[in-house]
Amino acid sequence: MYNKLTDELAVCGLNAVRTLGDVHPERINRLFVRQDRFPLFTGVCKNLAERKRPYKICEDEELERICKTAHHQGIVAMIYEPAVEDAAPEDLDTWAAEGKTGLLLCDVGNDHNLGAIVRSAAFFDASPIILTEPNPPDLSGRQGAANEDSPPDREKIRFLTTSAYRVAEGGMEYVEFRRIRRPAAFLRSASEQLVVIGTDPRARIRIRDLPRLIDQHIPRRASKSGRPQGGSQDGPQSGKPGVVLVVGNEETGLPIEVKDQCSFLARIPGIGNIENLNISQTAALFLQELYER
């Protein structure tokens, strides 16, 4: 729930607020807590008191009014709405130099899916997470008709929501977010330094083949210089190439122009009764495989 008057976002859920208080207590502006939860948050309340910020003991009804959900689990923290910065070229340099695994979520608009993916990303140390901005509809009501002359109102786009924070179970505090508008163009640049893995239920390559293929793949910029940009002469500082995992919308999958920029497309094999898994399940399985490489 976003409060327009105070420019604040409600974060609720026991693990989400407890992790927020442990990792970034300075982000909490106000705290509303049920009596039975209060002993778990005495440290947060002390921090708030030192910063002259309020906290209040509340009943369930008031907590639900504050965060607009019954799933508050007895605790609600109000924070300033998190800013999601644009992805910059230097982000790719750092990504490649550190051999990191990150994600690009292509048109993933479901808050629960985003929260579940963030939870897996935090568990498997995958960051940053690149979020794509939706294009506004044209006059006929179709999505995707925006062009350079009609950019979306970026100030009204809210990527991180109360539901996403709650489902992430604290994972939001361990990942970084960036935003882009044109994923194909971003991946074209990223593929010069990083290995780009797209998820596709019809791909020929299986997920278990990825570690071998990643080790054999040389990004385009590295092939010109003999080593990845930003790494040592022997390669990235971590000893392994950086990876972008690209996950698409459940209904439409990855657009063809995005697939064209991927180093590999891979699938999770199954018996075929159901075509594919939920995207958060897909992301978790791919991240586990990439973590083990």
N, C-alpha and C positions, 0 to 999 in steps of 0.2 A: 504494500500500500504506500503510495507516494502522497505526501502532504504538500500541496502547492503553496500553502501559506508560509511554511517554514523551510521549504526546499529540502525536506527530509524523507528518508526511506525507512520503513519499519522492517526490522530484522527480528524474526521470531523463531522459536524452536530451540530446545535445550542445547543441543550440540552446536548449532549455528551461533547462538549468542555466547555460549561459554567459550568457544574458540575465538570469537571476536574479542572477548574480554581478555583472553590470555595473550593473543598475538598483537592486537591493535586496540588496546583500551582507550587510546586517545581519540579514536573515531566515534566513540559513543557520546552523544549529546545529552540524552535522557534515558532513563531506565524505568520500566514498569514491571514489577515482579510480584508473583503470588507468594503468600506468606510461607508456604512449604518449600518454595524454591530459594527463598532469601539466603539461607546458610551457604548455598553454592556460589553466591555472588557478593559476598561481603567485601572481597578485594576490589571488585568493580565499583561497588558503592563507595568505598573509601577513596578510590581514585576520582570518582565523580565529585565527592565532597571537597577534595583538595583543589579541584578545578572549578569549584563553585557551580556545579551542574546538578540538576535535581534528579532524584529517584523517588519512587512511590510504591507502596504496597497496594496491590489491587486485587479485586475479585475477577473471576473469569469473564463476567459480562463486560467489565470495563476493558479488559485486555482485548476482547474480541472487537469491541468498538474501535480501539486504537489501531489494530492491525488488519481489521476487516476479514478475519478468518478465525474459525473455531480451532484451528490446528496450532495454536500458539504455544502449547505445552507449558503454560504458566510463566512465560517470560517474553518481554518485548523490549528491544533496544531501538532507539531512533538515531540514525546516522545521516550525515549529509549525503545526498545522492552521489554515488561513486561516478567519477568522470572516466570515460573510456576514450583514450587518446588515439589519434590516427597512427597506423603503422608507418614507420619511417625506414629508410634504407639502412640506417645504422642498426636497427633491430635485427635485420637479416644478417648483418656482419657479426653481431654478438651471438646470434643463434647458431651460425655456422662455426664460429671459433670455439664455442663451448660444446659443440656436438649435441645440442639439446633436441629433445622431441617435443613438438608443439602441435596444436590443432588449428585447423581452419574449419569453422562450422558454416556451411553454405546454405543460407536461407533456413536455418534452424530457429523457428520462432516459438516453439512450445517451452514454456517456463520450466515445466517438470523435466523435460528432456535435457534442457540446458543445465539445470541443477544436478541431475544425475551424472552428466558428462563431466561437470566440474569436480564432482566428488571422486570420480575415477581418475581424472587428471591429477588431482592432488595426491591420491594414493600412489600413483605410478610416476610422480615427479615430472609431469608433462606441462610445460608452460613455455611460451605464452599461448593464450587462446585467442584466435582471430575471429571476430564476429563480423558478419556482412550486414550492411545496411539494406533495408528493403527499398525497392523503387516504388514511388507513388503510382497509383493508377492513372491511366489517361482518361480522356473524356468519355470513352466507351466503357470504362470500368475495368479494363484489362490491366493486369499487373505487368511491370517490366517495360513500360513504354517511355520511361524517363530517359532524358539524354543530358548532354553537357549543359544545355541551357535551362534545364528544369531540375536542379538538384533537390533532394528531399530536405525538409526542414529539420536539420540535424539536431536542433535543440529539443525537439519533441520526441526524438527516438530514445526510448528507455530500454536498454539491453538487460540490466540487472534488476530483478524484481524481488519482492518479498517471498514469493513462492520459490523462485530459483535459489535464494539464500537458504530457505528452510530445507529444501530437498538436497542441497549440496552438503548439509550436515557439517558445516565448518570449512569445507573445501575452498570457499571463496577467499579465505585469508592466505592461501598458499599458491595462488596462481595470479598471473598478470593478464590483463585483457588489452587488446588493441582492436581497432575497427577499420574496415575497408569498405569501399563501395563496389569495386570491380574485381571479383576474385580471380578471373582468368588472367587479367593484367598483373595482379599481384603475384600469382603463381608463376607467370612467365619470368618475372624477376627472381623469385625465390628459387626456381629450378636451376639457376646459374650457380648457386652455392649449396643448395640443400637437396635431399632426396625427397620427392613429393609422392606420397602414397595415397591413392584414391580408393575408397571403399565402393565396391560394385558387386552385387549378388550374381551377376552374369560373367564376371571376369574369369579368365582362364587360370590365372595364378592363384594358388591357395595361400592362406595367411601364414602357414608354417614355412613357406618358401621365402618369406620376406627377409629374414636375417641374412641368408646367403646372398640374395640378390642385392641387398643394400651394401654389403661389404664389397661387392664386385662393381657397383655403380660409381662412376666419377661424374660429379656435377659439371655442367658446361664450362663454367669459369675455371674450375679446377683443371679441366682437360687442356685449357690453353696455357696455364701457368705451371702445371705439374703438381699443384697442391691447392687445396681449398683456400679461398680468400679469408684472411683473418686468422688462419691457423699457423702452426709452426711449419718448418720445412717437411716434417714427416706427416703433416695433416692437422686436423683439428686438435686443440689443446686436450680434449678428452680422449683422443685416440680413436674416435668413431665419428662418422659423418652425422650432421644434423638432419632431422627428418621432420617433414610436415605431413601430418595425417589429415586428410580431407574427408569430412563426413557431410553427406547431403541431406536434403529434406526427405522425410519418409515417403511422401506421396510421389515426388517426382525424381528423387535421386539426384545425382550430380549432372549438371548441364553438360552438353557435349563439349562446349568450349573450355570447360573446366577439366574434363577428362583428358582433353588434348594436351594439357599442360602437365599432366602427371607423369612421373618417371615410371610408375607401375600402377596397375589397377589390380586389386586383390579381393578375394571373397572368403567368407567363412563357410566351409562345406557342411551340408546337412543332408537329410534324406529327401527333402523336397516337398514335404507335406505343406509347409509354409515357405513362401519365397524368401523371406528374410526376417531378421530379428529387428526389434526396436532399435533405433539409432543409438540410444544410450548403452544398450547391451553390446551392440556392434563396436562402439568406441572402446568400451572396457576390454573386450577381447583383443582388439588390435593393440591397445596400449600395453596390455600384459605381454603380448608377443614382442613388441618393440622394447619394452623394459628389459626383457630377458636376453636381448641380442648382445 
